[in-house]
Protein backbone atom coordinates (compact mmCIF):
# COMPACT_ATOMS: atom_id res chain seq x y z
CA UNK A 1 0.00 0.00 0.00
CA UNK A 2 1.33 3.44 -0.89
CA UNK A 3 1.79 6.11 1.74
CA UNK A 4 0.63 9.66 1.28
CA UNK A 5 1.86 12.87 2.81
CA UNK A 6 -0.15 14.21 5.71
CA UNK A 7 -2.57 17.02 4.94
CA UNK A 8 -1.07 20.35 5.98
CA UNK A 9 -2.88 22.18 8.78
CA UNK A 10 -5.71 24.38 7.60
CA UNK A 11 -5.43 28.15 7.95
CA UNK A 12 -7.26 29.73 10.89
CA UNK A 13 -10.32 30.72 8.83
CA UNK A 14 -10.58 27.73 6.54
CA UNK A 15 -13.70 25.66 5.89
CA UNK A 16 -11.51 22.60 6.44
CA UNK A 17 -10.60 23.64 9.99
CA UNK A 18 -12.36 21.84 12.82
CA UNK A 19 -14.79 23.83 14.94
CA UNK A 20 -14.89 21.35 17.80
CA UNK A 21 -12.71 23.25 20.27
CA UNK A 22 -14.67 24.04 23.39
CA UNK A 23 -17.55 21.72 22.47
CA UNK A 24 -19.53 20.49 25.48
CA UNK A 25 -18.79 16.99 26.68
CA UNK A 26 -21.28 14.64 28.26
CA UNK A 27 -20.74 11.03 29.24
CA UNK A 28 -24.41 10.09 28.93
CA UNK A 29 -26.48 9.70 25.78
CA UNK A 30 -29.11 12.30 24.95
CA UNK A 31 -31.91 9.74 24.92
CA UNK A 32 -33.44 10.84 21.62
CA UNK A 33 -34.08 8.12 19.04
CA UNK A 34 -33.05 10.38 16.15
CA UNK A 35 -29.62 11.28 17.60
CA UNK A 36 -27.08 8.56 16.84
CA UNK A 37 -24.42 8.06 19.51
CA UNK A 38 -21.70 8.71 16.92
CA UNK A 39 -23.31 11.85 15.43
CA UNK A 40 -20.97 14.85 15.57
CA UNK A 41 -23.54 16.76 17.62
CA UNK A 42 -24.54 13.93 20.01
CA UNK A 43 -22.42 15.18 22.93
CA UNK A 44 -23.79 18.72 22.60
CA UNK A 45 -27.38 17.45 22.51
CA UNK A 46 -26.76 15.27 25.57
CA UNK A 47 -25.26 18.26 27.39
CA UNK A 48 -28.21 20.48 26.48
CA UNK A 49 -30.69 17.82 27.62
CA UNK A 50 -28.82 17.29 30.90
CA UNK A 51 -28.83 21.04 31.61
CA UNK A 52 -32.54 21.52 30.83
CA UNK A 53 -31.93 23.53 27.67
CA UNK A 54 -33.95 21.16 25.48
CA UNK A 55 -36.40 18.32 25.89
CA UNK A 56 -36.68 17.68 22.17
CA UNK A 57 -39.80 17.98 20.04
CA UNK A 58 -41.77 15.19 21.69
CA UNK A 59 -42.18 11.51 21.08
CA UNK A 60 -38.58 10.83 22.09
CA UNK A 61 -37.26 12.91 19.17
CA UNK A 62 -34.81 15.79 19.13
CA UNK A 63 -35.64 16.84 15.58
CA UNK A 64 -32.10 16.53 14.28
CA UNK A 65 -33.28 16.51 10.66
CA UNK A 66 -35.44 19.62 11.16
CA UNK A 67 -34.42 23.24 10.75
CA UNK A 68 -34.07 25.11 14.04
CA UNK A 69 -36.53 28.00 14.24
CA UNK A 70 -35.72 31.42 15.66
CA UNK A 71 -38.15 30.69 18.49
CA UNK A 72 -36.27 27.49 19.37
CA UNK A 73 -32.93 29.29 19.31
CA UNK A 74 -34.33 32.04 21.53
CA UNK A 75 -35.67 29.42 23.97
CA UNK A 76 -32.30 27.61 24.05
CA UNK A 77 -30.46 30.86 24.78
CA UNK A 78 -33.02 31.95 27.39
CA UNK A 79 -32.67 28.63 29.23
CA UNK A 80 -28.89 28.67 28.94
CA UNK A 81 -28.47 32.13 30.42
CA UNK A 82 -31.26 31.67 32.99
CA UNK A 83 -28.93 29.11 34.65
CA UNK A 84 -26.34 31.78 35.40
C-alpha positions as CSV (number, residue, x, y, z in Angstrom):
1,X,0.0,0.0,0.0
2,X,1.3,3.4,-0.9
3,X,1.8,6.1,1.7
4,X,0.6,9.7,1.3
5,X,1.9,12.9,2.8
6,X,-0.2,14.2,5.7
7,X,-2.6,17.0,4.9
8,X,-1.1,20.4,6.0
9,X,-2.9,22.2,8.8
10,X,-5.7,24.4,7.6
11,X,-5.4,28.2,7.9
12,X,-7.3,29.7,10.9
13,X,-10.3,30.7,8.8
14,X,-10.6,27.7,6.5
15,X,-13.7,25.7,5.9
16,X,-11.5,22.6,6.4
17,X,-10.6,23.6,10.0
18,X,-12.4,21.8,12.8
19,X,-14.8,23.8,14.9
20,X,-14.9,21.4,17.8
21,X,-12.7,23.3,20.3
22,X,-14.7,24.0,23.4
23,X,-17.5,21.7,22.5
24,X,-19.5,20.5,25.5
25,X,-18.8,17.0,26.7
26,X,-21.3,14.6,28.3
27,X,-20.7,11.0,29.2
28,X,-24.4,10.1,28.9
29,X,-26.5,9.7,25.8
30,X,-29.1,12.3,24.9
31,X,-31.9,9.7,24.9
32,X,-33.4,10.8,21.6
33,X,-34.1,8.1,19.0
34,X,-33.1,10.4,16.2
35,X,-29.6,11.3,17.6
36,X,-27.1,8.6,16.8
37,X,-24.4,8.1,19.5
38,X,-21.7,8.7,16.9
39,X,-23.3,11.9,15.4
40,X,-21.0,14.8,15.6
41,X,-23.5,16.8,17.6
42,X,-24.5,13.9,20.0
43,X,-22.4,15.2,22.9
44,X,-23.8,18.7,22.6
45,X,-27.4,17.4,22.5
46,X,-26.8,15.3,25.6
47,X,-25.3,18.3,27.4
48,X,-28.2,20.5,26.5
49,X,-30.7,17.8,27.6
50,X,-28.8,17.3,30.9
51,X,-28.8,21.0,31.6
52,X,-32.5,21.5,30.8
53,X,-31.9,23.5,27.7
54,X,-33.9,21.2,25.5
55,X,-36.4,18.3,25.9
56,X,-36.7,17.7,22.2
57,X,-39.8,18.0,20.0
58,X,-41.8,15.2,21.7
59,X,-42.2,11.5,21.1
60,X,-38.6,10.8,22.1
61,X,-37.3,12.9,19.2
62,X,-34.8,15.8,19.1
63,X,-35.6,16.8,15.6
64,X,-32.1,16.5,14.3
65,X,-33.3,16.5,10.7
66,X,-35.4,19.6,11.2
67,X,-34.4,23.2,10.8
68,X,-34.1,25.1,14.0
69,X,-36.5,28.0,14.2
70,X,-35.7,31.4,15.7
71,X,-38.2,30.7,18.5
72,X,-36.3,27.5,19.4
73,X,-32.9,29.3,19.3
74,X,-34.3,32.0,21.5
75,X,-35.7,29.4,24.0
76,X,-32.3,27.6,24.0
77,X,-30.5,30.9,24.8
78,X,-33.0,31.9,27.4
79,X,-32.7,28.6,29.2
80,X,-28.9,28.7,28.9
81,X,-28.5,32.1,30.4
82,X,-31.3,31.7,33.0
83,X,-28.9,29.1,34.6
84,X,-26.3,31.8,35.4
